[in-house]
Amino acid sequence: MINTEYTELTLEIAGRDYKLKTLAQQREGLQEAASLLNQKIFELKNRGRHLSNEQAAILAALHLSYDLLTERELLAQDRQRIEERLAQLQQAIEGALPQG
């Protein structure tokens, strides 16, 4: 059975607090996501360009979204290679088994 217990969570992002209601099992992941977002915002703001928190947050979200899409594509390529290799192995096994 899936746990549907909700909990309140306060996340600080770019110096502002955001209160949300979330599933208890998502709490830790959301905290990690907020930490990663804050890290990216900090990196962008410290590159020498003057960015508002909002601009930095939008650019950070864009960078992280791009990273996610890139990782998804790499995962899909890996999955395709694995499926092809499994098919080759299956053919080799079937070819090695006695017919009968």
Backbone as CSV, one residue per row, in Angstrom:
resi,resn,N_x,N_y,N_z,CA_x,CA_y,CA_z,C_x,C_y,C_z
1,MET,0.834,-1.176,0.000,0.000,0.000,0.000,0.883,1.246,0.000
2,ILE,0.532,2.216,-0.816,1.301,3.448,-0.925,0.934,4.384,0.215
3,ASN,1.963,4.944,0.846,1.755,5.877,1.946,1.329,7.228,1.380
4,THR,0.136,7.696,1.748,-0.350,8.983,1.263,-0.427,10.000,2.393
5,GLU,0.460,9.864,3.351,0.513,10.809,4.460,1.191,12.094,3.987
6,TYR,0.483,13.210,4.167,1.024,14.499,3.764,1.686,15.185,4.944
7,THR,2.674,15.991,4.632,3.396,16.741,5.647,3.671,18.140,5.112
8,GLU,3.786,19.090,6.016,4.155,20.438,5.600,5.666,20.544,5.579
9,LEU,6.157,21.276,4.609,7.592,21.417,4.421,7.883,22.866,4.074
10,THR,8.877,23.434,4.706,9.322,24.783,4.372,10.700,24.676,3.746
11,LEU,10.810,25.204,2.540,12.079,25.197,1.824,12.537,26.629,1.621
12,GLU,13.809,26.876,1.854,14.365,28.190,1.563,15.039,28.120,0.206
13,ILE,14.577,28.964,-0.700,15.145,29.021,-2.040,15.460,30.481,-2.341
14,ALA,16.699,30.751,-2.644,17.166,32.108,-2.953,16.777,33.097,-1.859
15,GLY,16.887,32.664,-0.617,16.626,33.549,0.507,15.171,33.726,0.887
16,ARG,14.274,33.046,0.193,12.846,33.142,0.511,12.333,31.788,0.957
17,ASP,11.425,31.821,1.909,10.813,30.583,2.395,9.578,30.251,1.576
18,TYR,9.458,28.982,1.224,8.299,28.471,0.501,7.734,27.320,1.312
19,LYS,6.467,27.438,1.671,5.803,26.383,2.435,4.982,25.554,1.462
20,LEU,5.153,24.246,1.564,4.362,23.362,0.725,3.876,22.168,1.505
21,LYS,2.851,21.581,0.969,2.312,20.345,1.520,2.716,19.253,0.543
22,THR,3.356,18.225,1.074,3.886,17.190,0.195,3.736,15.828,0.845
23,LEU,3.848,14.809,0.045,3.855,13.456,0.582,5.097,13.277,1.447
24,ALA,4.938,12.583,2.545,6.039,12.404,3.496,7.266,11.797,2.821
25,GLN,7.066,10.841,1.910,8.210,10.180,1.278,8.928,11.080,0.268
26,GLN,8.343,12.233,-0.085,8.995,13.156,-1.012,9.823,14.218,-0.291
27,ARG,9.693,14.283,1.002,10.321,15.338,1.800,11.834,15.434,1.565
28,GLU,12.528,14.338,1.736,13.983,14.349,1.602,14.415,14.724,0.187
29,GLY,13.741,14.182,-0.807,14.073,14.499,-2.193,13.857,15.966,-2.519
30,LEU,12.785,16.542,-1.993,12.527,17.960,-2.225,13.568,18.833,-1.530
31,GLN,14.003,18.419,-0.360,15.057,19.167,0.332,16.359,19.128,-0.472
32,GLU,16.680,17.978,-1.026,17.877,17.858,-1.867,17.740,18.698,-3.127
33,ALA,16.543,18.697,-3.723,16.302,19.490,-4.927,16.456,20.976,-4.634
34,ALA,15.924,21.427,-3.502,16.053,22.837,-3.122,17.517,23.196,-2.890
35,SER,18.266,22.295,-2.288,19.688,22.530,-2.053,20.440,22.656,-3.375
36,LEU,20.141,21.778,-4.318,20.771,21.831,-5.631,20.409,23.128,-6.349
37,LEU,19.143,23.518,-6.272,18.696,24.756,-6.900,19.409,25.955,-6.280
38,ASN,19.500,25.991,-4.959,20.204,27.086,-4.286,21.670,27.140,-4.698
39,GLN,22.290,25.982,-4.827,23.692,25.928,-5.245,23.847,26.524,-6.639
40,LYS,22.951,26.161,-7.549,23.021,26.657,-8.921,22.763,28.160,-8.962
41,ILE,21.797,28.635,-8.172,21.514,30.071,-8.104,22.752,30.812,-7.607
42,PHE,23.375,30.295,-6.561,24.582,30.902,-5.996,25.688,30.980,-7.047
43,GLU,25.898,29.890,-7.791,26.925,29.873,-8.838,26.651,30.938,-9.888
44,LEU,25.399,31.047,-10.315,25.047,32.017,-11.348,25.218,33.451,-10.860
45,LYS,24.831,33.706,-9.630,24.932,35.066,-9.092,26.380,35.472,-8.846
46,ASN,27.264,34.505,-8.671,28.666,34.815,-8.393,29.552,34.801,-9.634
47,ARG,28.956,34.754,-10.792,29.749,34.784,-12.028,30.111,36.209,-12.447
48,GLY,29.728,37.188,-11.655,30.102,38.554,-11.969,28.984,39.370,-12.592
49,ARG,27.978,38.702,-13.150,26.844,39.431,-13.718,25.871,39.741,-12.597
50,HIS,25.259,40.900,-12.680,24.271,41.257,-11.660,22.922,40.670,-12.072
51,LEU,22.486,39.684,-11.335,21.199,39.042,-11.587,20.338,39.172,-10.345
52,SER,19.060,39.412,-10.560,18.132,39.377,-9.432,17.954,37.919,-9.023
53,ASN,17.402,37.715,-7.851,17.122,36.341,-7.416,16.199,35.646,-8.401
54,GLU,15.212,36.383,-8.913,14.267,35.787,-9.869,14.979,35.381,-11.154
55,GLN,15.819,36.261,-11.689,16.554,35.933,-12.909,17.468,34.732,-12.687
56,ALA,18.163,34.736,-11.560,19.068,33.624,-11.254,18.291,32.324,-11.091
57,ALA,17.114,32.392,-10.450,16.297,31.187,-10.261,15.811,30.641,-11.600
58,ILE,15.408,31.535,-12.499,14.934,31.090,-13.814,16.078,30.466,-14.605
59,LEU,17.236,31.108,-14.594,18.387,30.542,-15.307,18.831,29.224,-14.690
60,ALA,18.796,29.138,-13.368,19.152,27.884,-12.696,18.179,26.780,-13.086
61,ALA,16.891,27.100,-13.108,15.889,26.107,-13.511,16.121,25.666,-14.952
62,LEU,16.481,26.602,-15.815,16.767,26.269,-17.211,17.977,25.336,-17.307
63,HIS,19.047,25.656,-16.587,20.246,24.805,-16.591,19.926,23.403,-16.068
64,LEU,19.200,23.338,-14.965,18.882,22.036,-14.377,17.944,21.235,-15.277
65,SER,17.013,21.914,-15.942,16.113,21.222,-16.875,16.897,20.666,-18.052
66,TYR,17.842,21.444,-18.547,18.688,20.973,-19.641,19.493,19.747,-19.205
67,ASP,20.067,19.825,-18.007,20.814,18.679,-17.477,19.932,17.437,-17.387
68,LEU,18.698,17.613,-16.934,17.757,16.496,-16.826,17.474,15.889,-18.195
69,LEU,17.211,16.738,-19.185,16.939,16.236,-20.533,18.145,15.504,-21.109
70,THR,19.335,16.031,-20.863,20.559,15.381,-21.339,20.716,14.004,-20.698
71,GLU,20.500,13.924,-19.392,20.608,12.642,-18.688,19.557,11.648,-19.179
72,ARG,18.347,12.137,-19.447,17.302,11.245,-19.975,17.707,10.670,-21.325
73,GLU,18.295,11.506,-22.179,18.730,11.045,-23.494,19.844,10.010,-23.356
74,LEU,20.796,10.267,-22.471,21.870,9.298,-22.244,21.320,7.984,-21.701
75,LEU,20.355,8.067,-20.809,19.730,6.871,-20.255,19.010,6.083,-21.349
76,ALA,18.309,6.785,-22.239,17.612,6.116,-23.338,18.612,5.423,-24.266
77,GLN,19.744,6.084,-24.526,20.779,5.470,-25.367,21.362,4.235,-24.693
78,ASP,21.624,4.333,-23.396,22.136,3.177,-22.651,21.133,2.030,-22.680
79,ARG,19.868,2.346,-22.478,18.821,1.325,-22.493,18.771,0.632,-23.858
80,GLN,18.888,1.409,-24.932,18.867,0.840,-26.277,20.053,-0.105,-26.477
81,ARG,21.242,0.318,-26.043,22.432,-0.539,-26.176,22.277,-1.830,-25.375
82,ILE,21.722,-1.728,-24.186,21.513,-2.916,-23.345,20.523,-3.866,-24.004
83,GLU,19.429,-3.314,-24.539,18.436,-4.163,-25.203,19.035,-4.863,-26.419
84,GLU,19.853,-4.138,-27.184,20.505,-4.746,-28.347,21.466,-5.852,-27.916
85,ARG,22.216,-5.606,-26.861,23.169,-6.611,-26.372,22.441,-7.832,-25.837
86,LEU,21.338,-7.617,-25.124,20.548,-8.749,-24.629,20.001,-9.588,-25.777
87,ALA,19.560,-8.928,-26.832,19.055,-9.665,-27.996,20.173,-10.494,-28.626
88,GLN,21.382,-9.929,-28.710,22.526,-10.670,-29.250,22.848,-11.882,-28.382
89,LEU,22.852,-11.676,-27.074,23.142,-12.782,-26.156,22.074,-13.865,-26.247
90,GLN,20.829,-13.451,-26.359,19.747,-14.428,-26.471,19.904,-15.252,-27.747
91,GLN,20.258,-14.603,-28.847,20.477,-15.329,-30.098,21.656,-16.293,-29.964
92,ALA,22.717,-15.846,-29.306,23.889,-16.706,-29.122,23.541,-17.915,-28.267
93,ILE,22.771,-17.707,-27.214,22.361,-18.817,-26.341,21.480,-19.787,-27.104
94,GLU,20.511,-19.257,-27.830,19.606,-20.122,-28.594,20.365,-20.892,-29.666
95,GLY,21.386,-20.254,-30.255,22.202,-20.928,-31.267,23.078,-22.017,-30.675
96,ALA,23.439,-21.873,-29.406,24.312,-22.847,-28.757,23.541,-24.036,-28.198
97,LEU,22.250,-23.868,-27.991,21.443,-24.963,-27.446,21.164,-25.994,-28.529
98,PRO,21.156,-27.260,-28.141,20.843,-28.298,-29.137,19.392,-28.159,-29.610
99,GLN,19.208,-28.350,-30.877,17.855,-28.292,-31.450,17.186,-29.640,-31.228
100,GLY,16.015,-29.579,-30.721,15.434,-30.885,-30.578,14.274,-30.951,-29.754
